[in-house]
Each structure stands twice: as structure tokens, then as C-alpha cells.
Amino acid sequence: MAEWVTYKNHKIKACSQHLEDDRWSPKALAWLSEGGRAPMKTLQGESHEIRDTEKKANEIALGKAKKWVDQHQ
């Protein structure tokens, strides 16, 4: 599992899920790290985003989380 990353006052952690047959589904957690009371947001990948390594899935998950932060500021 990846470390927490700070992005625009949010903390993001990629935590992609291992599926059968050595496939990984992108997943990330995001929350406002400074003065926010908003609940943690879970961002799931879609079926077409499934990858063959955890690293590749985490890269997609991190990108999705950053996009979500950009859209909700």
C-alpha cells in the first residue's frame, strides 16, 4: 500500500484492490487534511481501468483522486 500524499490541502492514499488472476482494481482514499470536517472519500476504479500490477493501478487511483480534489475545491 502506498504512503499518504498531500495534494492541495488533501491527503490521498492509493490502496488498489487485488483481484483474482493477478489483476488490480484502482482505489484511493482522499480527505481534506487542514481544518476540514468532510468525511473521507473513497474513489473506485472502473472495470476498464483494471491493471496487471498494483503499481499501475495505484497510478490510476492517484490520478482519479487528484482529479476529484480539483473538481471539489
N, CA, C and O atoms as CSV, one atom per row, in Angstrom:
chain,resi,resn,atom,element,x,y,z
A,1,MET,N,N,0.841,-1.176,0.000
A,1,MET,CA,C,0.000,0.000,0.000
A,1,MET,C,C,0.887,1.241,0.000
A,1,MET,O,O,1.920,1.269,0.669
A,2,ALA,N,N,0.503,2.224,-0.718
A,2,ALA,CA,C,1.277,3.457,-0.863
A,2,ALA,C,C,1.149,4.334,0.388
A,2,ALA,O,O,0.264,4.134,1.219
A,3,GLU,N,N,2.044,5.294,0.495
A,3,GLU,CA,C,2.016,6.274,1.578
A,3,GLU,C,C,1.001,7.367,1.266
A,3,GLU,O,O,0.581,7.530,0.121
A,4,TRP,N,N,0.609,8.118,2.305
A,4,TRP,CA,C,-0.258,9.269,2.104
A,4,TRP,C,C,0.506,10.339,1.333
A,4,TRP,O,O,1.687,10.579,1.586
A,5,VAL,N,N,-0.179,10.978,0.390
A,5,VAL,CA,C,0.379,12.044,-0.433
A,5,VAL,C,C,-0.450,13.299,-0.177
A,5,VAL,O,O,-1.677,13.226,-0.106
A,6,THR,N,N,0.205,14.441,-0.038
A,6,THR,CA,C,-0.510,15.704,0.127
A,6,THR,C,C,-0.698,16.341,-1.241
A,6,THR,O,O,0.239,16.441,-2.034
A,7,TYR,N,N,-1.939,16.772,-1.503
A,7,TYR,CA,C,-2.266,17.424,-2.767
A,7,TYR,C,C,-3.337,18.472,-2.494
A,7,TYR,O,O,-4.469,18.133,-2.149
A,8,LYS,N,N,-2.984,19.734,-2.647
A,8,LYS,CA,C,-3.925,20.853,-2.466
A,8,LYS,C,C,-4.717,20.734,-1.157
A,8,LYS,O,O,-5.947,20.725,-1.171
A,9,ASN,N,N,-4.005,20.643,-0.031
A,9,ASN,CA,C,-4.602,20.549,1.304
A,9,ASN,C,C,-5.419,19.280,1.536
A,9,ASN,O,O,-6.190,19.214,2.494
A,10,HIS,N,N,-5.269,18.296,0.698
A,10,HIS,CA,C,-5.914,16.996,0.888
A,10,HIS,C,C,-4.837,15.934,1.076
A,10,HIS,O,O,-3.719,16.068,0.578
A,11,LYS,N,N,-5.182,14.898,1.788
A,11,LYS,CA,C,-4.332,13.718,1.898
A,11,LYS,C,C,-4.947,12.653,1.010
A,11,LYS,O,O,-6.160,12.443,1.029
A,12,ILE,N,N,-4.112,11.984,0.234
A,12,ILE,CA,C,-4.564,10.949,-0.698
A,12,ILE,C,C,-3.716,9.705,-0.470
A,12,ILE,O,O,-2.498,9.785,-0.310
A,13,LYS,N,N,-4.379,8.558,-0.458
A,13,LYS,CA,C,-3.659,7.292,-0.339
A,13,LYS,C,C,-4.212,6.323,-1.372
A,13,LYS,O,O,-5.401,6.004,-1.365
A,14,ALA,N,N,-3.347,5.862,-2.252
A,14,ALA,CA,C,-3.737,4.831,-3.220
A,14,ALA,C,C,-3.702,3.489,-2.497
A,14,ALA,O,O,-2.720,3.161,-1.830
A,15,CYS,N,N,-4.757,2.729,-2.632
A,15,CYS,CA,C,-4.849,1.425,-1.955
A,15,CYS,C,C,-5.624,0.464,-2.860
A,15,CYS,O,O,-6.682,-0.045,-2.488
A,16,SER,N,N,-5.088,0.234,-4.029
A,16,SER,CA,C,-5.759,-0.592,-5.032
A,16,SER,C,C,-6.009,-2.006,-4.501
A,16,SER,O,O,-5.257,-2.527,-3.677
A,17,GLN,N,N,-7.081,-2.599,-4.997
A,17,GLN,CA,C,-7.508,-3.913,-4.520
A,17,GLN,C,C,-7.030,-5.011,-5.447
A,17,GLN,O,O,-7.148,-4.920,-6.669
A,18,HIS,N,N,-6.486,-6.058,-4.832
A,18,HIS,CA,C,-6.029,-7.219,-5.594
A,18,HIS,C,C,-7.238,-8.074,-5.956
A,18,HIS,O,O,-8.057,-8.412,-5.101
A,19,LEU,N,N,-7.333,-8.414,-7.223
A,19,LEU,CA,C,-8.396,-9.275,-7.712
A,19,LEU,C,C,-7.782,-10.632,-8.056
A,19,LEU,O,O,-6.568,-10.807,-7.954
A,20,GLU,N,N,-8.594,-11.565,-8.453
A,20,GLU,CA,C,-8.066,-12.860,-8.878
A,20,GLU,C,C,-7.254,-12.708,-10.162
A,20,GLU,O,O,-7.365,-11.698,-10.857
A,21,ASP,N,N,-6.457,-13.691,-10.464
A,21,ASP,CA,C,-5.652,-13.721,-11.696
A,21,ASP,C,C,-4.659,-12.563,-11.792
A,21,ASP,O,O,-4.413,-12.047,-12.882
A,22,ASP,N,N,-4.090,-12.152,-10.659
A,22,ASP,CA,C,-3.082,-11.090,-10.632
A,22,ASP,C,C,-3.523,-9.819,-11.344
A,22,ASP,O,O,-2.777,-9.248,-12.138
A,23,ARG,N,N,-4.736,-9.388,-11.053
A,23,ARG,CA,C,-5.246,-8.123,-11.578
A,23,ARG,C,C,-5.512,-7.202,-10.397
A,23,ARG,O,O,-5.748,-7.651,-9.275
A,24,TRP,N,N,-5.470,-5.915,-10.675
A,24,TRP,CA,C,-5.637,-4.905,-9.624
A,24,TRP,C,C,-6.669,-3.862,-10.051
A,24,TRP,O,O,-6.642,-3.356,-11.173
A,25,SER,N,N,-7.576,-3.558,-9.130
A,25,SER,CA,C,-8.588,-2.530,-9.363
A,25,SER,C,C,-8.166,-1.252,-8.634
A,25,SER,O,O,-7.920,-1.283,-7.428
A,26,PRO,N,N,-8.081,-0.131,-9.355
A,26,PRO,CA,C,-7.666,1.130,-8.724
A,26,PRO,C,C,-8.625,1.562,-7.613
A,26,PRO,O,O,-9.845,1.488,-7.757
A,27,LYS,N,N,-8.043,2.009,-6.511
A,27,LYS,CA,C,-8.832,2.525,-5.390
A,27,LYS,C,C,-7.967,3.514,-4.627
A,27,LYS,O,O,-6.778,3.278,-4.417
A,28,ALA,N,N,-8.575,4.631,-4.209
A,28,ALA,CA,C,-7.847,5.639,-3.429
A,28,ALA,C,C,-8.771,6.234,-2.372
A,28,ALA,O,O,-9.993,6.238,-2.520
A,29,LEU,N,N,-8.167,6.728,-1.316
A,29,LEU,CA,C,-8.871,7.448,-0.259
A,29,LEU,C,C,-8.401,8.894,-0.298
A,29,LEU,O,O,-7.221,9.154,-0.530
A,30,ALA,N,N,-9.308,9.837,-0.074
A,30,ALA,CA,C,-8.957,11.259,-0.067
A,30,ALA,C,C,-9.746,11.960,1.032
A,30,ALA,O,O,-10.927,11.685,1.244
A,31,TRP,N,N,-9.066,12.876,1.728
A,31,TRP,CA,C,-9.751,13.695,2.731
A,31,TRP,C,C,-9.047,15.028,2.887
A,31,TRP,O,O,-7.840,15.142,2.671
A,32,LEU,N,N,-9.821,16.035,3.268
A,32,LEU,CA,C,-9.302,17.380,3.472
A,32,LEU,C,C,-8.477,17.377,4.746
A,32,LEU,O,O,-9.009,17.127,5.828
A,33,SER,N,N,-7.195,17.649,4.633
A,33,SER,CA,C,-6.281,17.475,5.758
A,33,SER,C,C,-6.126,18.702,6.652
A,33,SER,O,O,-5.580,18.589,7.749
A,34,GLU,N,N,-6.585,19.854,6.219
A,34,GLU,CA,C,-6.414,21.060,7.016
A,34,GLU,C,C,-7.754,21.711,7.330
A,34,GLU,O,O,-8.346,22.380,6.484
A,35,GLY,N,N,-8.219,21.508,8.541
A,35,GLY,CA,C,-9.426,22.173,9.007
A,35,GLY,C,C,-10.720,21.660,8.419
A,35,GLY,O,O,-11.770,22.271,8.619
A,36,GLY,N,N,-10.674,20.578,7.714
A,36,GLY,CA,C,-11.888,20.066,7.096
A,36,GLY,C,C,-12.626,19.077,7.973
A,36,GLY,O,O,-12.014,18.313,8.719
A,37,ARG,N,N,-13.908,19.098,7.878
A,37,ARG,CA,C,-14.729,18.136,8.602
A,37,ARG,C,C,-15.414,17.174,7.639
A,37,ARG,O,O,-16.265,16.374,8.030
A,38,ALA,N,N,-15.030,17.269,6.397
A,38,ALA,CA,C,-15.635,16.398,5.382
A,38,ALA,C,C,-15.183,14.963,5.612
A,38,ALA,O,O,-14.036,14.730,5.994
A,39,PRO,N,N,-16.069,14.002,5.384
A,39,PRO,CA,C,-15.681,12.605,5.542
A,39,PRO,C,C,-14.680,12.185,4.472
A,39,PRO,O,O,-14.530,12.842,3.441
A,40,MET,N,N,-14.012,11.094,4.737
A,40,MET,CA,C,-13.067,10.554,3.769
A,40,MET,C,C,-13.834,10.087,2.538
A,40,MET,O,O,-14.909,9.499,2.652
A,41,LYS,N,N,-13.284,10.349,1.380
A,41,LYS,CA,C,-13.888,9.962,0.110
A,41,LYS,C,C,-13.145,8.747,-0.439
A,41,LYS,O,O,-11.916,8.743,-0.507
A,42,THR,N,N,-13.891,7.721,-0.829
A,42,THR,CA,C,-13.314,6.546,-1.469
A,42,THR,C,C,-13.569,6.646,-2.959
A,42,THR,O,O,-14.707,6.825,-3.391
A,43,LEU,N,N,-12.510,6.529,-3.745
A,43,LEU,CA,C,-12.617,6.602,-5.202
A,43,LEU,C,C,-12.256,5.239,-5.774
A,43,LEU,O,O,-11.140,4.755,-5.586
A,44,GLN,N,N,-13.190,4.633,-6.462
A,44,GLN,CA,C,-13.017,3.304,-7.044
A,44,GLN,C,C,-12.754,3.412,-8.536
A,44,GLN,O,O,-13.281,4.303,-9.203
A,45,GLY,N,N,-11.947,2.515,-9.053
A,45,GLY,CA,C,-11.730,2.444,-10.484
A,45,GLY,C,C,-12.884,1.749,-11.181
A,45,GLY,O,O,-13.674,1.043,-10.555
A,46,GLU,N,N,-12.969,1.957,-12.473
A,46,GLU,CA,C,-13.991,1.294,-13.276
A,46,GLU,C,C,-13.398,0.035,-13.900
A,46,GLU,O,O,-12.182,-0.150,-13.903
A,47,SER,N,N,-14.253,-0.816,-14.423
A,47,SER,CA,C,-13.789,-2.112,-14.927
A,47,SER,C,C,-12.738,-1.978,-16.027
A,47,SER,O,O,-11.847,-2.822,-16.127
A,48,HIS,N,N,-12.824,-0.936,-16.853
A,48,HIS,CA,C,-11.842,-0.766,-17.919
A,48,HIS,C,C,-10.493,-0.241,-17.408
A,48,HIS,O,O,-9.530,-0.152,-18.170
A,49,GLU,N,N,-10.429,0.106,-16.119
A,49,GLU,CA,C,-9.191,0.622,-15.536
A,49,GLU,C,C,-8.387,-0.447,-14.791
A,49,GLU,O,O,-7.323,-0.144,-14.251
A,50,ILE,N,N,-8.864,-1.662,-14.751
A,50,ILE,CA,C,-8.160,-2.752,-14.077
A,50,ILE,C,C,-6.812,-2.979,-14.755
A,50,ILE,O,O,-6.713,-2.993,-15.982
A,51,ARG,N,N,-5.767,-3.158,-13.928
A,51,ARG,CA,C,-4.404,-3.324,-14.434
A,51,ARG,C,C,-3.778,-4.611,-13.913
A,51,ARG,O,O,-4.308,-5.261,-13.012
A,52,ASP,N,N,-2.636,-4.963,-14.501
A,52,ASP,CA,C,-1.976,-6.215,-14.143
A,52,ASP,C,C,-0.972,-6.076,-13.004
A,52,ASP,O,O,-0.426,-7.080,-12.546
A,53,THR,N,N,-0.715,-4.849,-12.532
A,53,THR,CA,C,0.168,-4.663,-11.381
A,53,THR,C,C,-0.446,-3.649,-10.418
A,53,THR,O,O,-1.229,-2.784,-10.811
A,54,GLU,N,N,-0.072,-3.780,-9.156
A,54,GLU,CA,C,-0.543,-2.842,-8.143
A,54,GLU,C,C,-0.036,-1.428,-8.442
A,54,GLU,O,O,-0.773,-0.456,-8.277
A,55,LYS,N,N,1.204,-1.318,-8.876
A,55,LYS,CA,C,1.789,-0.005,-9.170
A,55,LYS,C,C,0.988,0.735,-10.241
A,55,LYS,O,O,0.685,1.918,-10.083
A,56,LYS,N,N,0.648,0.048,-11.322
A,56,LYS,CA,C,-0.124,0.679,-12.400
A,56,LYS,C,C,-1.517,1.081,-11.910
A,56,LYS,O,O,-2.007,2.161,-12.241
A,57,ALA,N,N,-2.146,0.216,-11.127
A,57,ALA,CA,C,-3.481,0.528,-10.595
A,57,ALA,C,C,-3.406,1.718,-9.636
A,57,ALA,O,O,-4.281,2.584,-9.655
A,58,ASN,N,N,-2.367,1.763,-8.801
A,58,ASN,CA,C,-2.217,2.885,-7.867
A,58,ASN,C,C,-1.980,4.198,-8.602
A,58,ASN,O,O,-2.443,5.244,-8.146
A,59,GLU,N,N,-1.278,4.171,-9.713
A,59,GLU,CA,C,-1.062,5.389,-10.508
A,59,GLU,C,C,-2.399,5.922,-11.025
A,59,GLU,O,O,-2.647,7.127,-10.993
A,60,ILE,N,N,-3.247,5.029,-11.494
A,60,ILE,CA,C,-4.575,5.439,-11.962
A,60,ILE,C,C,-5.398,5.975,-10.790
A,60,ILE,O,O,-6.069,6.999,-10.918
A,61,ALA,N,N,-5.346,5.287,-9.653
A,61,ALA,CA,C,-6.103,5.701,-8.477
A,61,ALA,C,C,-5.678,7.091,-8.010
A,61,ALA,O,O,-6.523,7.922,-7.679
A,62,LEU,N,N,-4.385,7.339,-7.984
A,62,LEU,CA,C,-3.880,8.644,-7.567
A,62,LEU,C,C,-4.343,9.739,-8.527
A,62,LEU,O,O,-4.715,10.830,-8.095
A,63,GLY,N,N,-4.322,9.451,-9.809
A,63,GLY,CA,C,-4.813,10.416,-10.799
A,63,GLY,C,C,-6.289,10.714,-10.625
A,63,GLY,O,O,-6.714,11.863,-10.738
A,64,LYS,N,N,-7.079,9.670,-10.347
A,64,LYS,CA,C,-8.520,9.870,-10.131
A,64,LYS,C,C,-8.763,10.717,-8.886
A,64,LYS,O,O,-9.639,11.581,-8.885
A,65,ALA,N,N,-7.996,10.476,-7.834
A,65,ALA,CA,C,-8.162,11.229,-6.594
A,65,ALA,C,C,-7.793,12.698,-6.790
A,65,ALA,O,O,-8.493,13.587,-6.305
A,66,LYS,N,N,-6.699,12.951,-7.497
A,66,LYS,CA,C,-6.303,14.338,-7.762
A,66,LYS,C,C,-7.358,15.049,-8.603
A,66,LYS,O,O,-7.651,16.220,-8.362
A,67,LYS,N,N,-7.919,14.370,-9.567
A,67,LYS,CA,C,-8.981,14.956,-10.388
A,67,LYS,C,C,-10.193,15.281,-9.531
A,67,LYS,O,O,-10.800,16.339,-9.696
A,68,TRP,N,N,-10.555,14.384,-8.616
A,68,TRP,CA,C,-11.691,14.610,-7.723
A,68,TRP,C,C,-11.432,15.843,-6.857
A,68,TRP,O,O,-12.320,16.677,-6.688
A,69,VAL,N,N,-10.212,15.964,-6.304
A,69,VAL,CA,C,-9.864,17.128,-5.482
A,69,VAL,C,C,-10.003,18.404,-6.317
A,69,VAL,O,O,-10.588,19.383,-5.853
A,70,ASP,N,N,-9.479,18.402,-7.525
A,70,ASP,CA,C,-9.564,19.569,-8.399
A,70,ASP,C,C,-11.010,19.990,-8.663
A,70,ASP,O,O,-11.311,21.182,-8.735
A,71,GLN,N,N,-11.890,19.021,-8.804
A,71,GLN,CA,C,-13.293,19.304,-9.115
A,71,GLN,C,C,-14.108,19.716,-7.891
A,71,GLN,O,O,-15.198,20.268,-8.041
A,72,HIS,N,N,-13.601,19.459,-6.682
A,72,HIS,CA,C,-14.379,19.719,-5.466
A,72,HIS,C,C,-13.741,20.743,-4.540
A,72,HIS,O,O,-13.963,20.710,-3.329
A,73,GLN,N,N,-12.959,21.645,-5.095
A,73,GLN,CA,C,-12.365,22.706,-4.275
A,73,GLN,C,C,-13.179,23.959,-4.364
A,73,GLN,O,O,-12.837,24.964,-3.740
